[in-house]
């Protein structure tokens, strides 16, 4: 894949706000997914879990440390690539998913890591450089992109903002992430409440 741009320009950001832009338009911009992963029963089960919001500003930005924690605790890594202050689908994902309960239950199975590519916010140069390096390594071409990986860095799942998260919120996203993990050998050991899984026969 071609190397992603280091920062989105004003024009992609404007188009993104008008038409859910993405890599198909030939630039780094926003992405919106289609179809679901977890079935309705799994979403309902996730919604019944007790939990709290998981604000992205509280996430670590240190991937190496996150991987060490994941390996020590038998978890995987959830990597969010976002344009938090300019990309509408990114803002919607944060508002409808991570800022809602029970998003904190993602930490049952994952160590979340934030890779932000803002246009207005100040960002430490070392964090910006590290984010761009990881973005290049994984071939990220649009925001928001959520990658699910093993503690060792092997990617097995990818999620984007989907309309179903507007109605299903954190529970729908949680169910999707857990379903992908279950498909790829995650055990969910150590949960105090039933694990969430399930997948529709075909994406909607």
SULJO-V544896 format. One record per residue. NEAR is the number of other ideal C-beta (glycine too) atoms within 12 Angstrom. Layout:
near-><NEAR NEAR>
//
This chain:
near-><13 12 15 30 24 19 27 37 19 15 18 34 31 19 24 35 22 14 17 29 32 29 26 16 20 15 26 39 41 41 36 31 30 17 19 31 41 39 26 21 19 32 34 19 26 42 28 19 29 16 26 18 25 32 21 34 20 18 32 27 29 23 34 20 18 33 27 19 22 32 19 12 19 21 32 40 44 49 42 50 43 44 46 35 23 32 41 31 39 42 27 34 41 36 23 28 46 41 25 31 24 32 39 25 38 44 33 35 39 42 34 40 41 38 42 37 42 27 24 16 18 11 24 14 11 12 23 21 17 25 35 25 19 34 34 21 21 29 19 37 29 38 48 47 39 45 34 40 35 27 28 16 23 17 24 26 34 28 41 39 39 32 21 33 38 19 18 28 31 38 36 41 51 50 44 44 51 45 35 35 38 27 18 23 17 32 17 27 14 14 27 12 19 20 27 40 30 27 28 20 10 9 16 19>
//
